[in-house]
Amino acid sequence: MKWTSELSKYPSYLHKKIKKGRGIGSFDGYQPWIKKSDFGSSGSATTIQGIVVPRVHHVLSDLEHIYFMLLERLPNVIDIREQWPILHIDKTLQLCERFGVTHGYEGNAPTPFTIDFLVTFETEGKKYYEAKSVKTPQDARDPKVRKRLQVEYQWCKLMSCPWALVKTDGFSGANKKVVFENLNFIREWFKNRYEPDEEETREFIRFFKTIYNPVRRMDELLERTAIGLRVTAATADNLIRFAMWRDLLQVSLTERIELTRPLILRP
């Protein structure tokens, strides 16, 4: 599911962005319709280097940032396209009229609706797509926002693409800061350029579980693990972060994860 780069398929006012590659392609050839640079230095828009797809991704809010990292942890996710545009402008104009929504314009030209994430999954060799919209619980209850989301939903329905409003209660409000910091903590294995090794990871988890104690600090457990497995402290550190990232060690993301604190595993 992707847009063609053939300009004749689109209204002329979309050509400038499409020529730059915005909104078309997939995997590392994709560029989002909206980028961080479109917002200047204000707000919480930022970029993040992808693990699943090796390109820079543009997220426009803290909640999008968190959800992007959660998506990357799912083993059947193979592509994540953020700020994915609906370039069927005639359809969205019709849907806006139907649901009483004011269509966005830039000057005299209508601007595309954008879906926060178009996610490609692969299960047993079969690919399928799902559209995801990320909103705060407050915005999700706002009648005006819900009308705009209805346009997204109805268009996706026409395209036979499942659409869902992401439930962000678990990583918004009071939980947002700790979940964000925890995901960044366990994602450090990638920033450290650790190359995952399945056999090494299995051996690490097996040994770690034999010495695990819920009242002992993580750094103490890692020190014993490094000695027991005869690996460096840095390797043990990367292994536990990767194991948590892949949910092979099932941690609670709402409980603060730090080397100097006990590690709380989910039951």
Residue pairs with C-beta under 8 A, 6 or more apart in sequence:
1 118
1 120
1 129
1 159
1 161
2 24
2 25
2 26
2 30
3 18
3 23
3 24
3 85
3 87
4 24
5 18
5 21
5 24
5 25
7 15
7 18
7 19
10 18
10 87
11 89
11 109
13 109
14 87
14 89
14 112
17 23
17 33
18 24
20 31
21 29
21 31
22 31
22 32
22 33
22 35
22 85
23 31
23 32
23 33
23 84
23 85
23 87
23 112
24 30
24 31
25 31
26 79
26 81
26 120
27 53
27 55
27 79
28 53
28 54
28 55
30 53
30 55
30 79
30 81
32 57
32 58
32 81
32 82
32 83
32 84
33 83
33 84
33 85
33 112
33 114
34 58
34 60
34 83
34 114
35 58
35 83
36 45
36 46
36 47
36 58
36 60
39 45
39 60
43 60
43 61
44 60
44 61
44 62
44 65
45 58
45 59
45 60
45 61
46 58
46 59
46 65
47 56
47 57
47 58
47 59
48 56
48 57
48 59
48 65
48 68
48 69
49 55
49 56
49 57
49 190
50 56
50 57
50 72
50 80
51 72
51 187
51 190
52 71
52 72
52 77
52 78
52 79
52 80
53 79
53 80
57 68
57 80
57 82
58 82
58 83
59 65
59 68
59 82
60 83
60 116
61 134
62 176
62 180
63 134
63 135
63 136
63 168
63 171
63 172
63 176
64 82
64 116
64 117
64 134
65 180
66 171
66 176
66 179
66 180
66 183
67 116
67 117
67 132
67 134
67 166
67 168
67 171
68 80
68 82
68 117
69 183
69 184
69 187
70 171
70 183
71 77
71 80
71 117
71 119
71 132
72 80
73 245
73 246
73 247
74 121
75 246
76 121
76 122
76 123
77 119
77 120
77 121
78 120
78 121
78 122
78 127
79 119
79 120
80 117
80 118
80 119
80 120
81 117
81 118
81 119
81 120
82 116
82 117
83 114
83 115
83 116
84 114
84 115
84 117
84 118
84 131
85 112
85 113
85 114
85 115
86 92
86 112
86 113
86 114
86 115
86 152
86 155
87 112
88 155
89 110
89 112
91 155
91 158
92 103
92 110
92 112
92 113
92 151
92 155
93 103
93 110
95 101
95 150
95 151
95 154
95 155
96 102
96 103
96 151
98 154
99 147
99 150
99 151
99 154
100 147
101 147
101 148
101 150
101 151
103 110
104 110
104 111
104 113
105 111
113 148
113 151
113 152
113 155
115 131
115 132
115 133
115 152
115 156
115 163
116 132
116 133
116 134
117 131
117 132
117 134
118 129
118 130
118 131
118 132
118 161
119 129
119 130
119 131
119 132
120 127
120 128
120 129
121 127
121 128
121 129
121 130
122 128
129 161
129 162
130 161
130 162
130 163
130 164
131 152
131 156
131 161
131 162
131 163
131 164
132 163
132 164
132 166
133 149
133 152
133 163
133 164
133 165
133 166
134 166
134 168
135 145
135 149
135 165
135 166
135 168
136 168
136 172
137 168
137 169
137 172
137 173
139 145
140 146
140 165
140 168
149 165
152 163
153 163
156 162
156 163
157 163
170 179
170 254
171 179
171 180
171 253
175 254
178 253
178 254
178 255
178 256
179 253
179 254
181 256
181 257
182 251
182 253
182 256
182 257
183 253
185 241
185 257
185 258
186 241
186 242
186 244
186 245
186 251
186 257
187 241
187 245
188 238
188 241
189 196
189 238
189 239
189 241
189 242
189 245
190 245
192 234
192 238
194 235
194 238
194 239
194 241
194 242
196 242
200 239
201 239
201 242
201 243
201 246
201 248
203 229
204 225
204 229
204 236
204 239
204 240
204 243
205 243
205 248
205 249
207 225
207 228
207 229
208 221
208 225
208 240
208 243
208 249
211 221
211 224
211 225
211 228
212 221
212 263
212 265
213 221
213 262
214 262
214 263
214 264
214 265
215 262
216 262
217 259
217 260
217 261
217 262
218 240
218 257
218 258
218 259
218 260
218 261
218 262
218 263
219 259
219 260
221 263
222 233
222 236
222 237
222 240
222 259
223 233
223 236
225 231
225 236
225 240
226 232
226 233
226 235
226 236
229 236
231 239
237 259
240 249
243 249
244 251
244 257
249 265
250 265
250 266
251 257
251 263
251 264
251 265
251 266
252 264
252 265
252 266
255 264
257 263
